[in-house]
Each structure stands twice: as C-alpha cells, then as structure tokens.
Amino acid sequence: MLLLNRLLKNGHSVFMDNYYNSFSLASKLLRMNTYCSRTLRRNRKCNPKETENAKLKKGETTGKYAEGVLIGKWRDKRDVMYILTEFENYMVTIDNKFGQQLQKPLPIVQYNANMKGTDRQDQMMSYYPLERKTLRWYKNIFMHIIHMCLRNSYMLYNMHRTNNGLK
C-alpha cells in the first residue's frame, strides 16, 4: 500500500500478479476508490467454495460478488481464478494470433493487456536462472539485479533495431 499512497482515492486501476492479491486487499482498495484486477490463487482465504469447486466446461465462467468485489473462475485449458472490482463479468470476442475468434471474460482480456510485459519478463528470466542456493543472500540479490539489467538491455536492443542494424 505504501507504493500506492499518491495514487489512492483517484479512481486509478491497479493490475497485480497473483502473488500479491487477496479479497481483503481488493475490498480495502475499493473503499479507497482504487480499482483492481488480477488473477487469484486457489488457496487464498475467503475464496467462495462454490466458485472454487465449480466444475466448468471449456469457455464457461462463473463468479460471486461480495462487497463490490467479484471472485470469478473461467475454464480455458485449465481453470483460471480472478478477482476484480472494476469490470463486469461478461464475455467478449477477441481474435487470437491465428485469426480465430475466441470468447474470453473481459477481466481476463484486460489483465492480459496490462500485465503482458511483466509475465513475459518473469518467463524469460526463468529460463536462465542466475541465483544459486549456495550463494549468500546479498550475492543472490546482486546476481538478480545483473540478470534484470541484461534482460532489459536485450529488450531495448530488440525494440530499437531494424533488419539492417540499429535505427
């Protein structure tokens, strides 16, 4: 909450990874006029059991509102749980990378649009882990910072290059 102090009570939207979320945090942010949308881990407290245990077919969605917070579940290849205070829980039609039209819940579409870079960064960094359990904690932090710098410089290089070299 400390990082959001200057953004609270202004009607902003916050998109977070599932590590940081909970029903209590979402309702607290909503009381401060700050909206949130994110994926949700199944083992969180206050998850409604009927949503968590619902058996869905591919493409189906379900959800439950409480205190202005929706906890929903959608079935794609596997179950995806999400929590939100900003969007309605309805399906929208999108085009995938192959040109096929798919039905997805609006909260999932908005989350993917706003968290794409973060999830991609985490995925790319997981392929070549530099951290070791045998190193001291400060060495692990140093290696993580070096890893992030290398990854960010690679992304900047790819953004600013052309087929013949740099722009």
C-alpha positions in Angstrom: 0.0 0.0 0.0 2.9 2.3 0.6 3.8 2.4 -3.1 0.2 3.4 -4.0 -0.2 6.2 -1.5 -0.2 9.0 -4.1 -2.5 7.1 -6.4 -5.2 6.1 -3.9 -8.6 7.9 -3.9 -8.2 9.0 -7.5 -10.1 6.2 -9.3 -6.9 4.5 -10.8 -6.7 0.9 -11.7 -4.1 -1.5 -10.3 -3.1 -4.7 -12.0 -1.1 -7.2 -9.9 0.3 -10.6 -10.1 -1.5 -13.4 -8.2 1.2 -13.5 -5.5 0.0 -10.2 -4.0 -3.7 -10.5 -4.1 -6.5 -11.3 -1.7 -10.1 -10.5 -1.1 -9.3 -8.2 1.9 -6.8 -6.2 -0.2 -9.3 -5.8 -3.1 -12.1 -4.6 -0.8 -9.6 -2.2 1.0 -8.6 -0.7 -2.3 -12.2 -0.4 -3.4 -13.0 1.6 -0.2 -10.2 3.9 -1.2 -11.7 4.4 -4.7 -8.9 2.4 -6.4 -9.9 -0.5 -8.6 -8.0 -3.7 -9.1 -8.0 -6.7 -11.4 -5.8 -9.7 -11.2 -5.6 -13.5 -11.2 -6.2 -15.3 -8.0 -4.6 -18.3 -6.4 -7.0 -21.1 -5.5 -5.6 -21.5 -1.9 -6.4 -17.9 -0.8 -8.6 -17.4 2.3 -12.1 -16.0 1.7 -12.4 -17.6 -1.8 -16.1 -18.7 -2.1 -16.2 -22.5 -2.1 -19.0 -22.7 -4.8 -16.8 -20.7 -7.2 -13.6 -22.6 -6.3 -15.2 -26.1 -6.6 -17.4 -25.3 -9.7 -16.9 -27.8 -12.5 -16.8 -25.8 -15.7 -16.5 -26.8 -19.4 -14.1 -25.1 -21.7 -15.2 -21.5 -22.2 -17.6 -21.3 -19.3 -17.3 -18.8 -16.5 -18.8 -18.3 -13.0 -18.4 -15.7 -10.3 -19.6 -14.4 -7.0 -20.0 -10.8 -5.8 -19.4 -9.7 -2.2 -18.8 -6.1 -1.0 -18.3 -4.9 -4.6 -15.6 -7.5 -5.3 -16.1 -10.3 -7.8 -14.2 -13.5 -7.5 -14.6 -15.4 -10.8 -13.5 -18.6 -12.4 -13.1 -19.3 -16.1 -12.1 -22.6 -17.8 -9.8 -22.5 -20.8 -7.1 -25.2 -21.0 -7.3 -25.2 -17.2 -9.2 -23.2 -14.5 -8.2 -19.6 -14.1 -9.5 -17.7 -11.0 -9.6 -14.0 -10.9 -10.6 -11.2 -8.6 -11.8 -7.7 -9.7 -13.5 -4.6 -8.6 -13.6 -2.7 -11.9 -15.1 -4.7 -14.8 -18.3 -6.6 -15.3 -18.0 -10.4 -15.6 -19.2 -10.8 -19.2 -17.6 -12.5 -22.3 -16.1 -10.6 -25.1 -15.0 -11.8 -28.6 -11.3 -11.4 -29.4 -9.1 -12.5 -32.3 -6.1 -14.7 -31.4 -2.8 -14.7 -33.2 -4.1 -17.2 -35.8 -7.1 -15.0 -36.7 -9.6 -17.2 -34.9 -12.3 -15.6 -32.8 -12.4 -16.6 -29.1 -14.7 -15.8 -26.2 -12.9 -14.6 -23.0 -14.1 -12.9 -19.9 -13.5 -9.1 -20.0 -11.4 -9.2 -16.8 -9.0 -11.7 -18.3 -8.7 -9.7 -21.5 -7.9 -6.5 -19.5 -5.5 -8.3 -17.2 -3.6 -9.8 -20.2 -3.4 -6.4 -21.9 -1.9 -4.7 -18.8 0.3 -7.5 -17.4 1.8 -8.9 -20.7 5.2 -7.3 -20.1 5.6 -8.4 -16.5 4.5 -12.0 -17.2 6.9 -12.1 -20.2 9.8 -10.8 -18.2 9.2 -13.4 -15.5 9.0 -16.1 -18.1 12.2 -15.1 -19.9 14.1 -14.8 -16.6 13.1 -18.3 -15.5 14.9 -19.9 -18.5 18.3 -18.9 -17.3 18.3 -18.6 -13.5 21.4 -17.0 -12.2 20.5 -17.3 -8.5 22.0 -20.2 -6.6 21.0 -21.5 -3.1 24.7 -21.8 -2.2 25.4 -18.1 -2.5 24.9 -15.6 0.3 21.7 -13.6 0.1 23.4 -10.3 -0.9 25.2 -12.2 -3.8 21.8 -13.5 -4.9 20.4 -10.0 -4.9 23.4 -8.7 -6.9 23.0 -11.6 -9.4 19.3 -10.9 -9.8 19.9 -7.2 -10.5 22.6 -8.1 -13.1 20.1 -10.6 -14.7 17.4 -7.9 -14.8 19.8 -5.4 -16.4 20.8 -7.9 -19.0 17.3 -8.8 -19.8 16.1 -5.2 -20.0 19.1 -4.2 -22.3 18.2 -7.2 -24.6 14.6 -6.0 -24.8 15.7 -2.4 -25.5 18.0 -3.7 -28.2 15.2 -5.6 -29.9 12.8 -2.6 -29.7 15.3 -0.3 -31.4 16.9 -2.4 -34.1 15.9 -2.8 -37.7 16.7 -5.6 -40.1 20.0 -3.8 -41.2 21.1 -2.8 -37.7 20.1 -0.2 -35.2 17.7 2.7 -36.2 
